[in-house]
Amino acid sequence: MQRLPKIQVKNLKKTFPLKDQNFVALDGVSLDIQDEEFVTVVGPSGCGKTTLLNVIAGLEKASGGEVLVDSQKVSGPSPERGVIFQQYALFPWLTVRENVEFGLKLAKKSKKETRETASHFIELVGLTQFADALPKMLSGGMKQRCALARAYAVNPKLLLMDEPFGALDALTRVNLQGQLLQTWQSEKRTVMFITHDVDEAVFLANRVVVMAAKPGRIKEIIEVDLPYPRHVDLRLTPRFGELRNRVWSAVYSQELDLASYGEQVSGQPTQKKKKGN
Amino acid sequence: MKWLKNNRYTRATLNITALLLGIGLWSVGHASGLALPAPIEVVTRFGLLLESGIILVDIGASLQRVLIGFAIGTMIAIPVGFLMGWYWIARGLIEPYVQFFRTVPPLAIIPLAIVLLGIGEEPKILVISLAAFFACVIATFQGVVNVDKTLINAATVLGAKDGSIFFRVVVPSSAPFILVGMRLGLGSSWATLVAAELIAAQQGLGFRMQQAQLYYQLDTIFVGLLLIGFLGLAMDRILLLAELRLTSWQERRVS
């Protein structure tokens, strides 16, 4: 590949001040993501995956190292980098259409263009019937589809998704994964998708980045050599199984190590640490 | 009680029954020699006062004071509350005063207000607007502080700058708090009004009751009390309707 990577994360470090010392959320994280690539990041709670996404989005500042998008240093949030949050983050006082139009109005697009773009993406995520509904009328899956349409509408080069399906039930999740891939194939974007679900990570990605905790770092990057379009049944193929097992061992070997370490030190099993935002 | 179904009709019936029982008790109290006017005497007195036009002048004077005071109080409270919630420097400068004077009942300002502003309309309106201000400023401030950080982040990544975050996210999302603050403010304005009128006024419901006290006209006192209750209730319902209408996007437990 001759082209420069879309995103370059260089030796990124992020610390948060705690009472007496600094908590190291990310330590020496380097990662290149190519244009139109779909990368998933998977890892245990507290491995800094959300922090990594927030730094790339520009919502948090790096303590060391840097993030380049199209060779430009990230210094703050920008509509070029769309973010999808786990908690949907729809504006509850706006209808589906008004939510999708939010960014377009800020960009001072013409009325006609705003309306047409919004309609296009509302249709793409299958919410045309609910265009005038308030978020409180929508199910979790529909809310997340609306958030996806809203992010797409401002035409970002990059989509950052922070456990977007984390709050949904297993069936809705599988459905939305399929729809997300469909949307992505008709409107190609570079995607970084955070999840703690190994199955989801493998099903969606070109590459799976496995992170480890204490301090947050990249442990392993696994290529997923399965062709798109991907069908739900792909999960049943042996190759998918192999890849899932590889990712699974990469994620959980460290968890188990930590757990037994905790038992040796304190005589008690380590409790799962709550995810630090 | 299985035969009683919890729906709006049974609830309304229960409300009316309770009212009738209350009036019944009142009549019994009157008949058994308590120094209370009979319900019918109060109604008659109300008719007389209405006929002479006195009570309408009183109602007008009271409503005017409360509405002007309430409007001034909330119009200052809402921007101040936003400033406090949005700019930490403003909060640091304003909060000590708000927290301190909030604990001083507006009625305690009356002597000072009379000395400084005389016995005209100004001291009454000042005291009423203070009551409205403190109830509303805290609510607005809380509303701004409670704005969901994720919504602000979502607006930022869609390209919103400070100004649009404020008007498109902070204002709508604190609207429910502000409206609750306005209702509380109206309640305390109304409560303060009557007390302010008891002290120095030529007309108004509080003044009318004060006069009636001097001449031992219990029925007029009752008319005043009931009118104050009804008018306060009516104003609160109007604000409640506005609140339901403006914040219907909220997810409520009961619709």
Interface residues (C-beta under 8 A of the other chain):
Chain A: A57 G58 L59 P77 S78 P79 R81 G82 V83 F85 Q87 A89 L90 F91 P92 W93 L94 F102 G103 L106 A107 L134 P135 K136 R150 A151 V154
Chain B: D148 T150 L151 N153 A154 A155 T156 V157 L158 G159 A160 S164 R168 V169 P172 S173 A175 T247 S248 W249 Q250 E251
